[in-house]
Amino acid sequence: MQWHKCESDSDAPKNRRLLLIAQPTNTTTDVLAMTTCDVVVGHWDKYRAGFVPVDVPNVPAGVDPVLKVLYWSELPKLPAGISLRQIRSLEV
């Protein structure tokens, strides 16, 4: 797996899911969340104009998790017979 540094949102592809090392951008009360990275599967959301996680466990209703991407990588090839659901906001 090869990681690519992401200086700005324009550095990462916006037409597919990616493996991201990222931080939340809109968490103002959680200092730990703003200084710690997570590895998530995410995609570009044209409606939010930012990268978002595909699935966000334990996020309260009303929280809109836009991510600051530090590094990105392509997802590995999926096993035969596996298909992923479409993401409407993935359209660019």
C-alpha positions, -999 to 999 in steps of 0.1 A, spaced: 0 0 0 13 34 -9 3 65 11 1 99 -6 5 131 14 -25 154 11 -16 191 12 -50 202 1 -83 185 -9 -73 188 -46 -45 163 -40 -68 133 -35 -91 117 -61 -127 126 -57 -144 99 -78 -141 69 -55 -137 56 -19 -102 60 -4 -84 49 27 -77 81 46 -56 91 75 -76 121 87 -88 144 115 -123 160 119 -125 196 109 -156 207 128 -150 193 163 -145 224 184 -150 209 219 -129 178 216 -92 188 217 -81 151 215 -100 146 183 -84 176 167 -48 164 175 -53 126 169 -56 109 135 -79 81 125 -78 57 96 -112 56 78 -127 47 45 -140 80 31 -150 98 -1 -154 133 -14 -189 148 -7 -197 174 -33 -226 187 -12 -203 194 19 -173 203 -3 -151 180 17 -140 145 24 -163 125 48 -162 90 63 -183 64 46 -196 52 80 -194 71 112 -200 50 143 -208 67 176 -214 101 161 -243 120 176 -272 131 154 -266 165 138 -228 162 137 -215 166 102 -180 150 101 -160 167 74 -124 155 74 -90 171 71 -71 144 51 -34 141 59 -27 111 38 -47 89 13 -43 55 -3 -62 35 -28 -84 7 -14 -72 -28 -22 -90 -47 -49 -123 -62 -35 -128 -100 -33 -148 -115 -62 -186 -111 -59 -184 -81 -35 -200 -49 -46 -203 -16 -27 -234 5 -25 -235 37 -45 -229 70 -27 -250 97 -42 -228 125 -30 -197 109 -45 -207 123 -79 -183 151 -89 
